[in-house]
């Protein structure tokens, strides 16, 4: 039985990632490169028959590790390369968004099927409005603390006079 694989490279490192058979229908998994704005350049692996098996590259490598398709040095190299590639693609995406478009909110899943199902981005204008609101709240809290200090000092002075 022959096994297919794809060569994945990043930062001068090149590793072989096996293309396994789909665990549900036994079709050979294929790899694709995303061209969406949010995940431009990201590699994902899926069953060509249906979406019942679908993983981003890093999660696919994790699946291969968990199911012992990758072991030893191959496992370490594939995981390291996939993590480095994910970090670089995320930084590139964030640079694009910072240039005018949207801001990623921390804590949201990058995966295709996010837990909340909601949007993980806000526009730069919305982010600036939130920052402005936070600054106004901070100024009001400082004023409140200052007023409380003044009242405490006045109470202390009035008690000393009696």
Secondary structure as GFF3:
##gff-version 3
##sequence-region A 1 162
A	DSSP	beta_strand	4	10	.	.	.	ID=ss1
A	DSSP	beta_strand	13	19	.	.	.	ID=ss2
A	DSSP	beta_strand	29	33	.	.	.	ID=ss3
A	DSSP	beta_strand	43	47	.	.	.	ID=ss4
A	DSSP	beta_strand	54	56	.	.	.	ID=ss5
A	DSSP	alpha_helix	57	66	.	.	.	ID=ss6
A	DSSP	alpha_helix	72	98	.	.	.	ID=ss7
A	DSSP	beta_strand	102	104	.	.	.	ID=ss8
A	DSSP	beta_strand	121	123	.	.	.	ID=ss9
A	DSSP	alpha_helix	124	161	.	.	.	ID=ss10
###
